[in-house]
């Protein structure tokens, strides 16, 4: 682990000279999105490695740091008392210099406070930035996250609860997420609580997901906030009918939940003998409730037909925890996405693991290097 005390040297924002041991990362590589930033921040906090990221989110329509990314930067910096340069909205260059090992504790991170205005910035992206550093720290942590809990282009809180965390548990990571209020785009206002039991020096286990086994059940939620009760009923009924037509055993519960603004969505979890996968669709003005259900079920049916144990969303999210394990991991994924190959590239930049991606067999192998 690199040991560095930023008090010895604090470069100003104007200085172009960087630390001699600073790792430079091209934020435009591959899919050029926020995953490069999140993985880099997590690994910098865990290893103590100073990093500089250039061309952040260059592949996006609005490049640079958005609200949820900036909040994630500041959250990661808080955990390890990092010195940060370039932490402003729209910034495409960031220097992040950890000041100490990750400190367990109680934290609150609110995307609205980043700009002083309401926001539905995706809090699960912030969670994925700080979860692994806290899971490997010594001591337990409780983190409150406020903002968007179920928004497009990011994993929903329900997906994290039902799919992501159960897999992390198999690796040896003890974490739970409680949803206190739903937050949709554009108002946000959601709130979740993350509880993490730090493993300290205890190593993570490897994981092998080569066969998923038979489908046990599909369970789901048809959720609304601040909308009439007939809407979740219609979403649930349509979901169950489509699942039945596809010969898939499923039960979808209609519920009205707490939130600051109207919102709707269908969230499905397919539970197999050895694996699980999650799919969802969000409502919007002018989109019939039945159509929301059809979108979510169609994603699930298409995945089920692949026969693979790992869904396209989880495929790139498993790489980082597996790279931090003490044993080799393997899994077969439904899709070899650009997100997957990009995340593998970032992880290998830190020298923690060798990642092999065989697109012919759809097999991913993660081989952690021995700890130094």
C-alpha positions in Angstrom: 0.0 0.0 0.0 1.2 3.5 -0.9 1.6 5.6 2.2 1.3 9.4 1.6 0.7 12.3 3.9 -0.8 15.3 2.0 0.4 17.6 4.7 3.9 17.2 3.3 2.9 18.6 0.0 -0.3 20.4 -1.0 -0.3 21.4 -4.7 -2.5 24.3 -5.6 -5.3 24.1 -8.2 -3.2 26.0 -10.6 -0.1 23.8 -10.4 0.4 21.4 -13.3 3.1 19.3 -11.6 1.7 16.2 -10.0 3.2 13.8 -7.5 5.8 11.4 -8.9 3.8 8.3 -7.8 0.4 9.7 -8.9 -1.5 7.2 -11.1 -2.9 8.9 -14.3 -6.2 7.6 -15.6 -7.8 8.5 -18.9 -11.5 9.2 -18.2 -12.4 9.0 -21.9 -11.2 5.4 -22.2 -13.7 2.8 -23.4 -17.3 3.8 -22.6 -15.9 7.1 -21.1 -18.5 7.3 -18.3 -18.8 7.7 -14.6 -17.8 4.1 -13.8 -14.2 5.0 -14.4 -14.5 7.7 -11.8 -16.2 5.5 -9.2 -13.9 2.6 -9.5 -10.8 4.9 -9.4 -12.1 6.7 -6.3 -12.9 3.4 -4.5 -9.5 1.9 -5.2 -7.6 5.2 -4.4 -9.3 5.2 -1.0 -8.6 1.5 -0.4 -5.0 1.5 -1.5 -3.9 5.1 -0.6 -2.8 5.6 -4.2 -2.9 9.2 -5.4 -4.7 9.5 -8.7 -5.3 12.1 -11.5 -8.2 11.5 -13.8 -8.4 13.6 -17.1 -11.2 13.9 -19.6 -13.8 12.8 -17.0 -17.0 11.4 -18.7 -15.8 12.6 -22.0 -18.1 10.1 -23.7 -21.2 11.7 -22.3 -23.5 14.3 -23.8 -22.7 16.5 -20.8 -19.1 15.7 -19.9 -17.4 16.3 -16.6 -18.6 15.9 -13.0 -22.4 15.9 -12.6 -24.0 16.4 -9.1 -24.0 12.7 -8.1 -20.4 12.3 -9.3 -19.2 15.4 -7.4 -21.0 14.1 -4.3 -19.3 10.8 -4.7 -15.9 12.5 -4.9 -16.5 14.4 -1.7 -17.9 11.3 0.0 -14.8 9.3 -0.9 -12.5 12.1 0.2 -14.3 12.3 3.5 -13.6 8.7 4.3 -9.8 9.0 3.8 -9.3 12.7 4.5 -8.1 13.1 0.9 -6.8 16.3 -0.6 -8.8 17.0 -3.8 -8.3 19.4 -6.7 -10.9 19.8 -9.5 -13.9 19.0 -7.4 -16.5 21.3 -9.1 -19.5 20.8 -11.3 -18.5 20.2 -14.9 -14.8 19.6 -14.1 -13.1 17.1 -16.4 -9.9 16.8 -14.4 -9.6 15.6 -10.8 -6.7 15.0 -8.5 -7.4 12.8 -5.4 -4.7 12.3 -2.8 -5.7 10.1 0.2 -4.5 11.4 3.5 -5.1 8.3 5.7 -6.6 4.9 5.7 -10.4 4.7 5.3 -12.1 5.6 8.6 -15.3 3.8 9.6 -18.0 5.9 11.3 -21.3 7.7 10.8 -21.7 9.8 7.7 -24.4 11.7 5.8 -24.1 12.6 2.1 -26.8 14.6 0.4 -26.7 15.4 -3.3 -28.9 18.4 -2.7 -26.2 20.0 -0.5 -23.7 19.7 -3.3 -25.4 22.6 -5.1 -27.7 23.9 -2.5 -30.8 22.9 -4.5 -32.9 19.8 -4.8 -31.6 17.0 -7.0 -32.4 13.4 -8.0 -28.7 12.6 -8.4 -28.4 8.8 -8.1 -27.4 7.9 -4.6 -26.7 4.2 -5.4 -23.8 5.4 -7.5 -22.4 7.2 -4.4 -23.1 4.0 -2.4 -21.1 1.9 -4.9 -18.2 4.4 -4.6 -17.9 4.1 -0.8 -19.2 0.7 0.1 -16.1 -1.4 -0.6 -13.7 1.0 1.1 -15.9 0.9 4.2 -16.3 -2.9 4.0 -12.6 -3.3 4.1 -12.0 -0.8 6.9 -11.7 -1.6 10.6 -15.0 -0.9 12.4 -18.7 -0.5 11.5 -20.2 2.3 9.6 -23.7 3.9 9.1 -24.2 6.1 6.1 -27.2 8.1 5.3 -27.6 9.0 1.6 -30.1 11.5 0.3 -31.2 12.1 -3.3 -32.5 9.9 -6.1 -33.1 6.3 -5.1 -34.8 5.1 -8.3 -33.6 7.0 -11.3 -32.7 6.1 -14.9 -29.2 5.1 -16.0 -28.2 3.8 -12.5 -28.9 0.8 -10.3 -32.0 1.3 -8.2 -32.0 0.9 -4.5 -34.2 -2.2 -4.9 -31.6 -3.7 -7.3 -28.9 -3.1 -4.8 -30.9 -4.7 -2.0 -32.2 -7.7 -4.0 -29.3 -8.5 -6.3 -26.0 -6.7 -5.6 -25.8 -7.1 -1.8 -26.6 -10.8 -1.8 -23.7 -11.5 -4.1 -21.4 -9.3 -2.0 -22.5 -11.3 1.1 -21.2 -14.5 -0.7 -17.9 -12.8 -1.0 -17.8 -12.0 2.7 -19.0 -8.4 2.7 -21.6 -7.6 5.4 -23.8 -4.7 4.4 -27.5 -3.8 4.4 -29.5 -1.0 2.9 -32.7 0.3 4.3 -35.0 2.5 2.2 -36.7 5.3 4.2 -38.1 7.4 1.3 -38.4 6.9 -2.4 -36.7 9.5 -4.6 -37.5 9.8 -8.3 -36.4 12.1 -11.1 -36.4 15.1 -11.1 -37.3 16.0 -7.5 -35.3 13.4 -5.6 -35.8 13.7 -1.9 -35.2 10.0 -1.3 -33.3 8.6 1.7 -31.5 5.4 2.3 -29.4 4.1 5.2 -26.3 1.9 4.5 -25.0 -0.2 7.3 -21.6 -1.8 6.8 -19.6 -4.1 9.1 -15.9 -3.6 8.3 -13.9 -6.7 7.8 -10.6 -5.2 8.8 -7.9 -7.7 7.9 -10.3 -10.5 7.0 -9.9 -11.4 3.3 -12.8 -11.6 0.9 -13.6 -14.9 -0.7 -13.7 -15.8 -4.3 -17.0 -16.6 -6.1 -17.8 -18.9 -9.0 -21.0 -18.3 -11.0 -20.9 -20.6 -13.9 -24.4 -22.2 -13.8 -27.6 -20.5 -12.5 -29.7 -23.7 -12.0 -33.5 -23.7 -12.3 -35.7 -20.7 -11.8 -37.1 -20.7 -8.3 -39.4 -17.7 -8.5 -39.8 -14.2 -9.8 -40.8 -11.7 -7.1 -41.4 -8.0 -7.6 -42.8 -4.7 -6.6 -45.2 -2.4 -8.4 -44.6 0.9 -6.6 -46.0 4.4 -6.6 -45.7 7.4 -4.5 -48.2 10.3 -4.5 -50.3 8.5 -7.1 -53.7 6.7 -7.0 -53.7 3.1 -5.8 -55.1 1.7 -9.1 -51.8 2.4 -10.8 -49.7 -0.1 -8.9 -52.6 -2.6 -9.1 -52.5 -2.3 -12.9 -48.8 -2.6 -13.1 -48.8 -5.7 -10.9 -51.6 -7.4 -12.7 -50.0 -6.8 -16.1 -46.6 -8.0 -14.9 -48.1 -11.3 -13.4 -50.1 -12.0 -16.6 -47.0 -11.6 -18.8 -44.9 -13.8 -16.5 -47.6 -16.4 -16.6 -47.8 -16.3 -20.4 -44.0 -16.9 -20.5 -44.4 -19.9 -18.1 -42.4 -18.1 -15.4 -43.6 -18.3 -11.8 -44.0 -14.8 -10.4 -45.7 -12.7 -7.8 -45.7 -8.9 -8.0 -46.9 -6.9 -5.0 -48.6 -3.5 -5.6 -47.7 -0.9 -3.0 -47.9 2.8 -2.3 -44.8 4.1 -0.6 -43.5 7.3 0.9 -42.0 10.0 -1.3 -41.9 13.7 -1.8 -43.2 13.6 -5.4 -45.2 11.4 -7.8 -43.4 8.4 -9.1 -43.9 4.9 -10.3 -41.9 1.8 -11.2 -41.9 -2.0 -11.5 -38.9 -3.9 -10.0 -38.5 -7.6 -10.6 -36.0 -10.1 -9.2 -35.5 -13.5 -10.8 -34.2 -16.0 -8.2 -32.5 -19.0 -9.6 -31.0 -22.0 -7.8 -27.5 -20.5 -7.8 -27.9 -16.9 -8.9 -30.3 -14.0 -9.2 -30.9 -11.1 -11.5 -32.9 -7.8 -11.4 -34.9 -5.8 -13.9 -37.0 -2.6 -13.7 -38.8 0.1 -15.6 -39.8 3.5 -14.4 -43.0 5.4 -15.1 -43.3 8.8 -16.6 -46.0 11.2 -17.6 -47.9 9.8 -20.6 -46.6 6.3 -20.2 -49.5 3.8 -19.3 -49.0 1.7 -16.2 -49.3 -1.5 -18.3 -46.5 -0.4 -20.6 -44.2 0.1 -17.6 -44.9 -3.5 -16.6 -44.3 -4.8 -20.1 -40.9 -3.1 -20.3 -39.7 -4.7 -17.0 -41.0 -8.1 -17.8 -39.6 -8.1 -21.4 -36.1 -7.4 -20.0 -36.4 -10.3 -17.6 -37.7 -12.7 -20.3 -34.8 -11.8 -22.6 -32.3 -12.4 -19.9 -33.9 -15.7 -18.9 -33.6 -16.9 -22.5 -29.8 -16.5 -22.4 -29.3 -19.2 -19.8 -26.6 -17.2 -18.1 -26.2 -16.7 -14.3 -25.1 -13.0 -14.3 -27.3 -10.2 -15.8 -25.8 -7.4 -17.9 -25.9 -4.9 -15.1 -24.2 -7.0 -12.5 -21.4 -8.2 -14.9 -19.3 -5.0 -14.5 -20.3 -4.4 -10.9 -18.9 -7.7 -9.7 -15.4 -7.0 -11.0 -14.2 -4.7 -8.3 -15.2 -6.8 -5.2 -13.8 -9.9 -6.9 -10.5 -8.1 -7.6 -10.2 -7.3 -3.9 -10.7 -11.0 -2.9 -7.9 -13.4 -1.9 -9.1 -16.1 -4.3 -9.8 -16.4 -8.0 -13.4 -15.8 -9.2 -15.2 -16.7 -12.4 -18.6 -16.0 -13.8 -20.5 -16.2 -17.1 -22.4 -13.1 -18.1 -25.3 -12.5 -20.5 -23.5 -9.6 -22.1 -19.8 -8.6 -22.6 -20.5 -4.9 -22.5 -18.2 -1.9 -23.0 -18.9 -1.1 -19.3 -17.4 -4.4 -18.4 -14.2 -4.1 -20.4 -13.7 -0.5 -19.3 -14.1 -1.4 -15.6 -11.6 -4.2 -16.1 -9.1 -1.8 -17.6 -9.4 0.6 -14.6 -8.9 -2.2 -12.1 -5.8 -3.5 -13.9 -4.3 0.0 -13.8 -4.1 -0.3 -10.0 -2.2 -3.6 -10.3 -4.6 -5.5 -8.1 -5.8 -8.3 -10.4 -5.6 -9.8 -13.8 -9.0 -9.9 -15.5 -9.6 -12.2 -18.5 -12.7 -11.7 -20.6 -13.5 -14.4 -23.1 -16.3 -13.1 -25.4 -16.7 -16.4 -27.2 -17.6 -18.3 -24.0 -18.9 -15.2 -22.2 -16.6 -16.2 -19.3 -15.0 -13.6 -17.0 -12.0 -14.7 -14.8 -10.7 -12.4 -12.0 -7.3 -13.4 -10.7 -6.2 -11.2 -7.7 -2.5 -10.7 -7.3 -1.0 -11.7 -3.9 -1.0 -8.9 -1.3 2.4 -7.2 -1.1 
